[in-house]
């Protein structure tokens, strides 16, 4: 692995461009999210200087603290977009409503309601959210159960109910779907997971033409190229940019 963050960012960006071109897609349609969880603000600043503007976090307190530190260094009106990429507990919704610019892991009505209420109460703009779907059944237990979404009417009904509720909330709006791969899985296993996630997003788009399901958050360090080949518009990359984390999460 190359040693400076700037070199690693450049390398990941090169791989994204190359994969996009092979897949006959525009590299501009793919957003690289630098997953900075566990790493200090100093390293976020290095990635920022290397051109990164999208950062991903998975702990509310950590996001809150880092956002405040970065605001202090770059000014309140800086151009960083903070993505919160992990499922939420209800007691964490205020911190995320206040500090996230995009939420990738919406899978429950209760969380949607609380996020919207808080955004509205704080006078913040509507929060863009991606539905986290679990099409494999093997990954973590998080995500909407969509293991048989193609032909299970009950699963379809539950997904539709969540979407319709989100659409009715004043301070939340859908922009797409997100999925987690399976850690360490072969690409032959991951590929249908990404394909079925994309197909689910397209189905939702056809069901709800007035809503936006055009974004797909699929792919991490070990599989972002596969994600792009299968249609990802957002890839969430931590280790390839910041190095191996000293503890896993
Ligand atoms: C940690 C994490 C990532 C990044 O994983 P890497 O393997 O470091 O690229 C992506 N998405 C989610 C939801 C994560 O928790």
Boltz pocket constraint, residues with backbone or C-beta under 6 A from the ligand:
constraints:
  - pocket:
      binder: B
      contacts: [[A, 35], [A, 37], [A, 58], [A, 85], [A, 86], [A, 180], [A, 219], [A, 220], [A, 221], [A, 222], [A, 236], [A, 237], [A, 238], [A, 239], [A, 240], [A, 249]]
      max_distance: 6.0
